[in-house]
Amino acid sequence: MLSSPQRIAILTHPLHEPAAAWIADMAAEAGLSVVFTSTLDAPSAAAALPASGAVAALVLGGDGTMLRAAQWLGGCDLPLMGFNFGTLGYLTCAADAAGFQAALAELASNTHREEKRVMLSSHLSLSSRLSPLPDALNDVVLTRHTGRLVWLDCLLDGEHVATYACDGLIVATPTGSTAYALSAGGPIVLPQTPALVVCPIGPHTLSSRPLVVQDTARVTLRVARAHGPLVVSVDGNDTPVPEGAEVVVAKRERPLRILFRSTHTPAKTFREKLGWSHAPVTQGAHTP
């Protein structure tokens, strides 16, 4: 938890930059001082954030904005609180428009909740040369760039586990288990579970299934056979994969700190964002 959250920053999607002023006014009413404001398309401003003295940052936007903010922070160990201006708001679920004031009041009174979320570090390895990739809060995805099938090897701590005939492979954090991995048939992993998910995209054999592995594992994705170029996507940021290169993924040493309302729980998020709170409609049921 934060000891004295008086000085805060605001990081915003460019489309929502006009909202930063009235959010700052609301923060002032709650007893908080906004000492830094920037859009997330201004990378040069990131270097000034640590010197601002901010102890937390509000992120204005949707889930994509939250992913961008997590990468934008770089080595700055600053907790994020997401204010949802998007649609689903799975990561920015600290508050929507009706709850902004209450979230700011909890931040000022130090009655909010903090969760530490695993992030991934990864690099391309080719002929002993390492090319670092951005850090990921959701996932690292190795996928084909053309319409043809690829064969990808998966290694855990250097040991070959499987060769997947598929469209690609996803390595996801527990946070990312509800993103691309979920749509590809992967399991939902609770945020604090010490695990990673390795999930094939469009596997061509019924025996190919997602793996849940310890988050201490080093996951290596290697191209066994391909008919065209591949890309590695890190939280949606694409990088071409040179022929013969491997993608090596591991848990980042430092987690991301995310702040929520005191009433937040993972189960509450599942009910609200995944529609788990509704009873199924059975055949023959009648509405009175």
C-alpha positions as CSV (number, residue, x, y, z in Angstrom):
1,M,0.0,0.0,0.0
2,L,1.0,3.6,-0.5
3,S,2.2,5.4,2.6
4,S,1.0,8.9,1.7
5,P,-0.5,9.2,-1.7
6,Q,-0.6,13.0,-2.0
7,R,1.4,13.6,-5.3
8,I,0.0,11.8,-8.3
9,A,0.5,11.7,-12.1
10,I,-2.0,11.4,-14.9
11,L,-1.2,9.3,-18.0
12,T,-3.8,9.5,-20.7
13,H,-4.6,8.2,-24.1
14,P,-4.3,11.1,-26.6
15,L,-8.1,11.0,-27.3
16,H,-8.9,11.6,-23.7
17,E,-6.3,14.3,-23.0
18,P,-9.1,16.9,-22.4
19,A,-10.4,14.8,-19.5
20,A,-7.1,15.2,-17.6
21,A,-8.0,18.7,-16.5
22,W,-11.3,17.9,-14.8
23,I,-9.8,14.7,-13.3
24,A,-7.1,16.9,-11.8
25,D,-9.8,19.1,-10.4
26,M,-11.5,16.1,-8.8
27,A,-8.2,14.9,-7.4
28,A,-7.6,18.3,-5.8
29,E,-11.0,18.1,-4.2
30,A,-10.0,14.7,-2.7
31,G,-6.8,16.1,-1.3
32,L,-4.4,14.9,-4.0
33,S,-1.9,17.0,-6.0
34,V,-1.3,16.3,-9.7
35,V,2.3,17.0,-10.3
36,F,2.8,15.4,-13.7
37,T,0.5,15.0,-16.8
38,S,1.3,13.4,-20.1
39,T,-0.2,11.6,-23.0
40,L,1.2,8.1,-23.7
41,D,2.3,9.1,-27.2
42,A,5.1,11.3,-25.7
43,P,7.9,8.9,-25.0
44,S,10.4,11.7,-24.2
45,A,8.2,12.7,-21.2
46,A,8.6,9.3,-19.5
47,A,12.1,10.3,-18.3
48,A,10.7,13.2,-16.4
49,L,8.1,11.1,-14.5
50,P,10.4,9.7,-11.7
51,A,11.7,13.2,-10.9
52,S,8.1,14.5,-10.4
53,G,7.8,12.9,-7.0
54,A,4.5,11.2,-7.9
55,V,3.7,8.1,-5.8
56,A,0.9,6.8,-8.1
57,A,-0.4,7.4,-11.6
58,L,-4.0,7.6,-12.9
59,V,-4.3,6.0,-16.4
60,L,-7.2,7.5,-18.5
61,G,-8.3,5.2,-21.3
62,G,-9.2,1.6,-21.9
63,D,-7.3,-1.7,-21.4
64,G,-5.0,-1.0,-24.3
65,T,-4.0,2.3,-22.7
66,M,-3.2,0.4,-19.5
67,L,-0.9,-2.0,-21.4
68,R,0.8,1.0,-23.0
69,A,1.3,2.7,-19.6
70,A,2.8,-0.5,-18.2
71,Q,5.4,-0.4,-21.0
72,W,5.8,3.4,-20.9
73,L,6.9,3.2,-17.2
74,G,9.9,1.2,-18.1
75,G,12.1,1.0,-14.9
76,C,9.9,3.3,-12.9
77,D,8.3,1.4,-10.0
78,L,5.1,3.5,-10.0
79,P,1.7,1.9,-9.2
80,L,-1.1,2.5,-11.7
81,M,-4.8,3.1,-11.1
82,G,-7.0,2.7,-14.3
83,F,-9.9,5.0,-15.0
84,N,-12.0,3.4,-17.7
85,F,-12.8,5.5,-20.7
86,G,-13.0,2.5,-23.0
87,T,-15.4,-0.4,-23.4
88,L,-14.6,-3.6,-21.4
89,G,-12.3,-2.0,-18.9
90,Y,-10.9,-5.3,-17.5
91,L,-7.6,-3.7,-16.5
92,T,-9.0,-0.1,-16.0
93,C,-11.7,-1.3,-13.6
94,A,-10.6,0.8,-10.7
95,A,-13.4,3.2,-11.7
96,D,-15.7,4.2,-14.5
97,A,-17.3,7.7,-14.8
98,A,-19.7,7.1,-11.9
99,G,-16.9,6.0,-9.6
100,F,-14.0,8.5,-10.2
101,Q,-14.6,10.5,-7.1
102,A,-14.9,7.5,-4.8
103,A,-11.7,6.0,-6.3
104,L,-9.8,9.3,-5.7
105,A,-11.1,9.6,-2.2
106,E,-9.8,6.0,-1.4
107,L,-6.5,6.9,-3.0
108,A,-6.2,10.0,-0.8
109,S,-7.2,8.1,2.4
110,N,-5.0,5.1,1.6
111,T,-8.0,2.8,1.8
112,H,-7.5,1.4,-1.8
113,R,-6.2,-2.1,-2.7
114,E,-2.9,-2.9,-4.4
115,E,-2.2,-6.0,-6.5
116,K,1.2,-7.0,-7.9
117,R,0.9,-8.4,-11.4
118,V,3.5,-10.5,-13.2
119,M,5.1,-9.0,-16.2
120,L,7.1,-10.8,-18.9
121,S,10.5,-9.9,-20.2
122,S,11.6,-11.4,-23.5
123,H,14.2,-11.3,-26.3
124,L,15.0,-12.6,-29.7
125,S,18.0,-14.9,-29.7
126,L,20.0,-15.4,-33.0
127,S,23.5,-16.8,-33.2
128,S,24.3,-15.8,-29.6
129,R,23.0,-12.2,-30.3
130,L,20.2,-11.1,-28.0
131,S,17.7,-8.4,-29.1
132,P,15.5,-7.3,-26.2
133,L,11.8,-6.9,-26.7
134,P,9.4,-4.6,-24.7
135,D,8.0,-6.0,-21.4
136,A,4.5,-7.4,-21.5
137,L,1.7,-7.3,-19.0
138,N,-0.6,-9.6,-21.1
139,D,1.3,-11.8,-23.5
140,V,4.1,-12.6,-25.9
141,V,2.9,-14.1,-29.1
142,L,4.9,-15.8,-31.9
143,T,2.7,-16.1,-35.0
144,R,2.8,-16.5,-38.7
145,H,2.7,-13.4,-40.9
146,T,1.2,-15.3,-43.8
147,G,-1.8,-17.6,-44.2
148,R,0.2,-20.8,-44.1
149,L,0.7,-23.3,-41.2
150,V,3.8,-23.2,-39.0
151,W,5.5,-25.8,-36.7
152,L,6.7,-24.3,-33.5
153,D,8.8,-25.9,-30.8
154,C,8.1,-25.1,-27.1
155,L,10.9,-25.6,-24.6
156,L,10.7,-25.2,-20.8
157,D,14.0,-24.4,-19.2
158,G,15.8,-25.7,-22.2
159,E,13.9,-29.0,-22.4
160,H,11.8,-29.7,-25.5
161,V,8.1,-30.2,-24.5
162,A,6.1,-30.2,-27.7
163,T,6.1,-29.2,-31.4
164,Y,2.8,-27.5,-32.3
165,A,1.4,-27.4,-35.8
166,C,-0.5,-24.2,-35.5
167,D,-1.0,-20.6,-36.4
168,G,1.1,-19.4,-33.4
169,L,1.9,-19.7,-29.7
170,I,0.9,-17.4,-26.9
171,V,2.8,-17.1,-23.6
172,A,0.5,-15.3,-21.2
173,T,0.6,-14.0,-17.7
174,P,-2.3,-14.6,-15.3
175,T,-3.5,-11.1,-16.3
176,G,-3.2,-12.0,-20.0
177,S,-5.0,-15.3,-19.5
178,T,-8.3,-13.4,-20.0
179,A,-7.1,-11.7,-23.2
180,Y,-5.8,-13.4,-26.4
181,A,-5.1,-16.7,-24.7
182,L,-8.8,-16.9,-23.5
183,S,-10.1,-16.4,-27.1
184,A,-7.7,-19.1,-28.3
185,G,-9.1,-21.6,-25.8
186,G,-6.8,-21.1,-22.9
187,P,-7.7,-21.3,-19.2
188,I,-8.5,-18.4,-16.9
189,V,-5.8,-18.1,-14.3
190,L,-6.5,-16.0,-11.1
191,P,-4.2,-12.9,-11.0
192,Q,-2.1,-14.0,-8.0
193,T,-1.5,-17.6,-9.2
194,P,2.3,-18.2,-9.8
195,A,1.8,-19.6,-13.3
196,L,2.2,-18.8,-17.0
197,V,0.0,-20.1,-19.8
198,V,1.4,-21.5,-23.1
199,C,-1.5,-21.6,-25.5
200,P,-1.5,-22.7,-29.2
201,I,-3.4,-20.6,-31.7
202,G,-5.5,-22.7,-34.1
203,P,-3.7,-26.1,-33.4
204,H,-4.1,-28.6,-36.2
205,T,-4.2,-31.7,-33.9
206,L,-6.8,-32.4,-31.2
207,S,-4.1,-33.5,-28.8
208,S,-2.5,-30.0,-28.8
209,R,-3.7,-28.3,-25.5
210,P,-2.7,-25.3,-23.5
211,L,-0.1,-25.7,-20.8
212,V,-0.1,-24.1,-17.4
213,V,3.5,-23.9,-16.1
214,Q,5.3,-22.4,-13.1
215,D,6.1,-18.7,-13.5
216,T,9.7,-19.4,-12.8
217,A,10.0,-21.3,-16.1
218,R,12.0,-19.9,-19.0
219,V,9.8,-20.5,-22.1
220,T,11.6,-20.7,-25.5
221,L,9.6,-20.6,-28.7
222,R,11.5,-21.9,-31.7
223,V,10.5,-22.2,-35.4
224,A,10.7,-25.8,-36.5
225,R,9.3,-25.3,-39.9
226,A,7.6,-22.3,-41.7
227,H,6.7,-21.3,-45.2
228,G,6.9,-17.6,-44.6
229,P,7.9,-14.8,-42.2
230,L,6.8,-14.7,-38.6
231,V,6.3,-11.9,-36.1
232,V,6.5,-11.7,-32.3
233,S,3.8,-9.5,-30.8
234,V,4.4,-8.1,-27.3
235,D,1.2,-6.7,-25.9
236,G,0.2,-5.9,-29.5
237,N,3.6,-4.4,-30.6
238,D,4.9,-6.4,-33.5
239,T,8.5,-7.2,-34.3
240,P,9.6,-9.3,-37.3
241,V,11.4,-12.5,-36.4
242,P,14.5,-13.2,-38.4
243,E,14.9,-16.7,-39.8
244,G,16.5,-19.0,-37.2
245,A,15.8,-16.8,-34.3
246,E,14.2,-18.0,-31.0
247,V,11.9,-16.1,-28.7
248,V,12.8,-16.5,-25.1
249,V,10.3,-15.4,-22.4
250,A,10.6,-15.3,-18.6
251,K,8.9,-13.6,-15.7
252,R,10.2,-10.1,-15.1
253,E,11.9,-9.7,-11.8
254,R,9.8,-6.7,-10.8
255,P,6.0,-7.0,-11.0
256,L,3.6,-4.2,-12.0
257,R,1.7,-2.6,-9.1
258,I,-2.0,-1.9,-9.9
259,L,-4.3,0.0,-7.6
260,F,-8.0,-0.8,-7.2
261,R,-11.0,0.2,-5.2
262,S,-11.2,-1.4,-1.8
263,T,-14.2,-3.4,-3.0
264,H,-12.4,-4.9,-5.9
265,T,-11.8,-8.7,-6.1
266,P,-11.0,-10.9,-9.1
267,A,-14.3,-12.7,-8.7
268,K,-16.1,-9.4,-8.9
269,T,-14.3,-8.6,-12.1
270,F,-15.2,-11.9,-13.6
271,R,-18.9,-11.4,-12.7
272,E,-19.0,-7.9,-14.1
273,K,-16.7,-8.1,-17.1
274,L,-17.2,-11.7,-18.2
275,G,-21.0,-11.8,-17.5
276,W,-20.7,-14.6,-14.9
277,S,-23.3,-13.0,-12.7
278,H,-26.3,-14.0,-14.9
279,A,-28.2,-17.2,-14.4
280,P,-28.6,-19.2,-17.6
281,V,-31.9,-19.1,-19.5
282,T,-33.3,-22.7,-19.6
283,Q,-35.5,-24.0,-22.3
284,G,-39.2,-23.7,-21.3
285,A,-38.6,-21.1,-18.7
286,H,-41.2,-18.3,-18.4
287,T,-40.8,-14.8,-17.3
288,P,-43.6,-13.8,-14.9
